[in-house]
Amino acid sequence: MFKAQGIIKELFQEQLIKDKYKSIEFVLEVQDGDYLRNIGIEFFGDKVEKLNGYKAGEEVEVSFNIDGRVWNNKIFNNVRGWRIQKIKAGSTPEVKVLPTPPQENEDDLPF
């Protein structure tokens, strides 16, 4: 499981695959140090409805899985989203602070 936070740069139209499955893709623009990166993320099947109400320009956090397969000596990767939520304006990502382990006194030698 992976998470990425960024801005929806482009949201494509929903597609029907083999008259049975739905799919929708969007481009998530994320900050990677000094550079902006674009990640194509697909929501598939019953997960498509999770994108209802979202539009380009919104800041979101997306949970996704990365899957790959080899076919005819080529590698194909899929980035499949399964959760999305809006980031409130002015909010900062949650940072977990771990407790500092107790420090041993360096002057207190056991011998």
N, C-alpha and C positions, 0 to 999 in steps of 0.2 A: 504494500500500500504506500502510496506517495501522496503528498499534498503540495499544492502550489498556490501562491497568492499573486494576483495580478489584475489586469484590466481586460475585459472582453473587447478585443479589437474588431472582430467580425463574427457575426452569427449567421450561419448558412440556413437554407431552407430544409425543412424536414424531408427525408427521402423514404420511399417505400421500396423495400428490397424483396424481390420475388413475391410480390403481392401478399406478404405475410409479416415481415419484420420492418420496424421503423428505425430510422437512424437520423441523428442530427449532429453536425460538427460545428465547432467554433474555434477561433484562434484566441488563445490567452497570451497576452503580452506580459512577460515577467522581467523584473530587474535582476540581472546577474552581474553583480559588481558594478562596473562602469558601463555595461552593455545591456541593451534590451534584447530579449529573446522571445521568439514566437513559438508557441507549442500548439499543435493541432490536437484537439481533444474531441472524442466522439462519445456521445451518449447513445445507447443502443437498447432496443426492445422497450420494456416497461420503464426504463430510466429516462426516456425521452421527455416525459411529462415534467420531470424535475426542472427543465429549462423554461417552462411556461412563465412568462412575465419578465424574463431577462432580456436585456438589449445591449447593444454595443455601447461602450463607454463606462459600464458599471464595474466597480472593483469587487472582486469575488475571491473566495477561497474554494478550490476544487480538490476533492479527493479522487484518486484514480489509480488504476493498475496499468502496468506496462506488460504487454505480451508480444511475443515474436514467434515466427515460424519460418522454416526454410522451404522454398519451393523452387525447383529448377535451378539450384545453386545460387539462389538469391534469398536475402533475408528481408522479411516484411515485419514491421513493428506496428503494433496498435497501442494507442493510449486511450483507454476506456474509462470515462468518468462514471462515477456512481453516486457522487454527492456534490452539491454546490450550495454555497450560501453567500449572501451579500455581506460585504464588509462595510460597517458604518463609517461615515465620513469622520475623519479625525481620530479613528481608533488605531491602536497599535497592536501588532501581533502579541499574543500571550507569551510571556517569557516565564519559564519555570525556574525558580531559584532553588538550588539544591543546598541542603545544610552543609556547612563546612565541617569536615571531620575533626575531632579533637586532636590537637597537636601535642605531641609528647615533649616534655621539657628536655631540651638537649643537655642541660647541666646535670640532670638526674640520671647518672649512670648506674646500671644494675650491679656493678662490682666495685 
